[in-house]
């Protein structure tokens, strides 16, 4: 996407342009299908989930999966508690990971472990 924004679609290779078109069409088509077939919604992939799956690393995708399984188990054991605390707890984990990642990068830069080239 950065290459697209920097130099325009004429400089992308054919496969990248096809991928952007297919991804865009899926991102539009999936929510429309959910709207017309509400009973099938639980079997349809999330357009946002598919998009993120292609952009984020496997480690992050795997962490999302583990979190989703934990949230699902939690909701089966105590639905009221899970519905109340699930989003704040997950948000805290995401924010905490970002803060720790930034802190580690700052410490590595200060200690001179990165940035030398």
N, C-alpha and C positions, 0 to 999 in steps of 0.2 A: 504494500500500500504506500510505503514511503517513496518507492521508485515511481509509482503512478502519480503521486502528488508532485514529485520533483520534476519529472520530465514528460509527463503526459502519457496517454495510452499508446501512442504510436511507437514508443521505445520499449514497451513490454514484449516479452516473447509470447508466442501464440498460446502456449499452455497456461501461462499466468493470466492472460486475458480471458481464456475459456473458464478458468477457475473462478475468476471474479464474477463472470456472467452467471455461471451455474450456482455459485454461492448466493448471489443476489436473488436469483429466481427461487431457490429453496427458501431463503429468508422471507420471501413474500408469500410463497405458496403454502408453507406449513401452517402459518396462522389462519389463512383463509380456509384450508381444509379443516382445521380445528373448529372454526366457526360453523361450517356446514355439516360437520359430522361430530357433534359434541360427545356422543357415546364412545367414539373411537379415540377420543383425546388421550386417554391414559396409555394407549399403545403407540402414540405418535411421538417421535423425537422432538425435543425442544429446539426451536430454531436458534435461540441464544446459546444453548448448550452445544449444538453442533458447531456454531461459529467459534465459540471459545475453545472447543476441542482442537480446532485446526490452528489456533493462534498460540495457545499457552503450551508450556512444556509438559512432558509426560508426568513429571513429578507433581506438578500442580493439578493436572487432571486426575491423577491417582489420589491425591489428597482430597479433591472434591468428592470423589467416589467414596472414599472412606468416611468422610463427613456425612454424605447422604445416607449411607448405610447406618451409621450411628444415629442420625436423626430419625430414620425410619423405625429402627428398633426402639428408640426412646418413645416415639409416638405410639407404638404398639403397647408399651408398658404403662405409660402415663400420658395420655393425649393432652390433657389440660395443661400439665406442667411443660410438656414439649412445645405446645403452641405458644405458650407465654415466653419461654426462655430460649427457644431455638435460634431465632434470628439475632438477638443480642449476643448470645454466646458465639455464634459463628462469626458475626461481625468483629467481635473482640479478638478471635483467633486470627482473622485476616489482617486486622489493624496491627496486632502484635507481631505477626510475621513480617509485615512491611517495616515496622519500626526496628525490629531486631536486624533485618537485612540492611537497612540504612545505617544502623549503628556499627555493624560489622564492616561495611564498606568504608565508613569514616575512620574507624580504628585502623583498618588496613592501610588506608592512605596516610594517616598520621604516622604509623610505624614504618612506612616506606615499603610495604609489601606489594603494593600495586602502583601503577602509574610510571614505573621506570621502563623505558623502552629503548 
